[in-house]
């Protein structure tokens, strides 16, 4: 393990970075910095470590920048600090119940989750079944008369036993979808919760405006954000949740939508240019567990082709 | 009493199984629990405590909890990187598993740096490095003096070093 670098060296190196990063840095400044670096090996390594980081950030590609912007724009969550403060609150104030029941904290510790490409069936004690799609996380609370599933991320299909004695509800940041004996799919996106009903009826409610609840019947779909329920075009119930049987189904669907769906299951994503593939449609049933077969089917149906590279990347092109 | 690898071995024999079960109860995934349990002992070997811990299980649980939080954050980064790489591919640098892994590591570091900065310093760093504005342009945009902008770059650099040395 390396020895800790003295703080005065760290500060001096940072001052050099700040100066040389500006357009006002002169040749003399660069030479002075070089003399400082030459004075001690720790000077040079400290300065170069900082400089290399700034340099690497300057050279980040568009995908890295996009990922960084999306991650950096999320609300700041210092989980470690939150845990420490939460614990202190319990110990010394005894008023931590609201914190411990806060969803934003507890959502970091899902009861069940799936990795990319994985699907999982969770059977609850009540006999209700929840099927998790790829990259999905949930928390489950089972009470005597109510099963509550909190969808943290991803997509699930719920198959609920018909029982007037026992309710079943799926909740998310955006709202809730409650059923008595039904099958329905719930998907969480960045801006809304999408509910598609396969059997019976489901009551959907926005989180902040409960009076704006709506009841959905088989084939009906809705997008729920914090304030309202927006009904989406109806579809045949049989077309919902084909993913739960291991298939992606498309009927004259936009090719980029199907490729994005297949990417949910792939650790190395398919590469495609949405602009160039605009207008391409695809129909068929494609197996998510056999990506090669799925891809062959998609390109045949859409009239596109695959380009393989030596490093394993697969691109879909016209 | 000083501790050492022998003590870690003792901790592994005495509490390894308990830790794996403790993690499995929280993660509901035996494979991930086994991985994190293994990582916990690796972390302990990397940074041996000065003295034998009075309560070994508390120590192990604390390390494991921190690793769990890191793991959750990393998965989020991974998800975002994969999505963005799929949509922003350029032919010059084709996507490879190594490139994705490198991007995840890099963004993990960048987010650690950003997470430790006050919001104004964070904003200055992003404007300078991501948006490519000069210190003078940032000063004008944020209504600050150029000297103040430079001071933010300096304190960001100190934070960068502290994250990289960690």
HADDOCK unambig.tbl for C-alpha pairs under 7 A between the chains (distance, minus, plus):
assign (segid A and resid 10 and name CA) (segid B and resid 158 and name CA) 6.40 0.50 0.50
assign (segid A and resid 11 and name CA) (segid B and resid 158 and name CA) 6.52 0.50 0.50
assign (segid A and resid 14 and name CA) (segid B and resid 154 and name CA) 4.87 0.50 0.50
assign (segid A and resid 14 and name CA) (segid B and resid 157 and name CA) 5.31 0.50 0.50
assign (segid A and resid 14 and name CA) (segid B and resid 158 and name CA) 5.86 0.50 0.50
assign (segid A and resid 15 and name CA) (segid B and resid 154 and name CA) 5.53 0.50 0.50
assign (segid A and resid 17 and name CA) (segid B and resid 154 and name CA) 6.79 0.50 0.50
assign (segid A and resid 18 and name CA) (segid B and resid 150 and name CA) 5.41 0.50 0.50
assign (segid A and resid 18 and name CA) (segid B and resid 153 and name CA) 5.51 0.50 0.50
assign (segid A and resid 18 and name CA) (segid B and resid 154 and name CA) 5.08 0.50 0.50
assign (segid A and resid 22 and name CA) (segid B and resid 135 and name CA) 6.00 0.50 0.50
assign (segid A and resid 49 and name CA) (segid B and resid 161 and name CA) 6.97 0.50 0.50
assign (segid A and resid 50 and name CA) (segid B and resid 157 and name CA) 5.97 0.50 0.50
assign (segid A and resid 50 and name CA) (segid B and resid 160 and name CA) 6.40 0.50 0.50
assign (segid A and resid 50 and name CA) (segid B and resid 161 and name CA) 5.94 0.50 0.50
assign (segid A and resid 57 and name CA) (segid B and resid 129 and name CA) 6.07 0.50 0.50
assign (segid A and resid 58 and name CA) (segid B and resid 129 and name CA) 5.27 0.50 0.50
assign (segid A and resid 58 and name CA) (segid B and resid 130 and name CA) 6.55 0.50 0.50
assign (segid A and resid 62 and name CA) (segid B and resid 88 and name CA) 6.41 0.50 0.50
assign (segid A and resid 63 and name CA) (segid B and resid 84 and name CA) 5.06 0.50 0.50
assign (segid A and resid 63 and name CA) (segid B and resid 85 and name CA) 5.12 0.50 0.50
assign (segid A and resid 63 and name CA) (segid B and resid 88 and name CA) 5.06 0.50 0.50
assign (segid A and resid 64 and name CA) (segid B and resid 81 and name CA) 6.79 0.50 0.50
assign (segid A and resid 64 and name CA) (segid B and resid 103 and name CA) 6.76 0.50 0.50
assign (segid A and resid 65 and name CA) (segid B and resid 130 and name CA) 6.99 0.50 0.50
assign (segid A and resid 66 and name CA) (segid B and resid 84 and name CA) 6.38 0.50 0.50
assign (segid A and resid 67 and name CA) (segid B and resid 80 and name CA) 5.55 0.50 0.50
assign (segid A and resid 67 and name CA) (segid B and resid 81 and name CA) 5.46 0.50 0.50
assign (segid A and resid 67 and name CA) (segid B and resid 84 and name CA) 5.82 0.50 0.50
assign (segid A and resid 68 and name CA) (segid B and resid 107 and name CA) 6.68 0.50 0.50
assign (segid A and resid 79 and name CA) (segid B and resid 69 and name CA) 6.82 0.50 0.50
assign (segid A and resid 80 and name CA) (segid B and resid 66 and name CA) 6.81 0.50 0.50
assign (segid A and resid 111 and name CA) (segid B and resid 27 and name CA) 6.45 0.50 0.50
assign (segid A and resid 111 and name CA) (segid B and resid 28 and name CA) 6.09 0.50 0.50
assign (segid A and resid 112 and name CA) (segid B and resid 28 and name CA) 6.04 0.50 0.50
assign (segid A and resid 268 and name CA) (segid B and resid 97 and name CA) 6.78 0.50 0.50
assign (segid A and resid 269 and name CA) (segid B and resid 82 and name CA) 6.57 0.50 0.50
assign (segid A and resid 269 and name CA) (segid B and resid 86 and name CA) 5.62 0.50 0.50
assign (segid A and resid 270 and name CA) (segid B and resid 86 and name CA) 6.27 0.50 0.50
assign (segid A and resid 271 and name CA) (segid B and resid 86 and name CA) 5.09 0.50 0.50
assign (segid A and resid 271 and name CA) (segid B and resid 87 and name CA) 6.93 0.50 0.50
assign (segid A and resid 271 and name CA) (segid B and resid 89 and name CA) 6.69 0.50 0.50
assign (segid A and resid 272 and name CA) (segid B and resid 87 and name CA) 6.86 0.50 0.50
assign (segid A and resid 273 and name CA) (segid B and resid 87 and name CA) 6.94 0.50 0.50
assign (segid A and resid 311 and name CA) (segid B and resid 96 and name CA) 5.86 0.50 0.50
assign (segid A and resid 312 and name CA) (segid B and resid 96 and name CA) 6.88 0.50 0.50
assign (segid A and resid 313 and name CA) (segid B and resid 95 and name CA) 6.17 0.50 0.50
assign (segid A and resid 313 and name CA) (segid B and resid 96 and name CA) 6.52 0.50 0.50
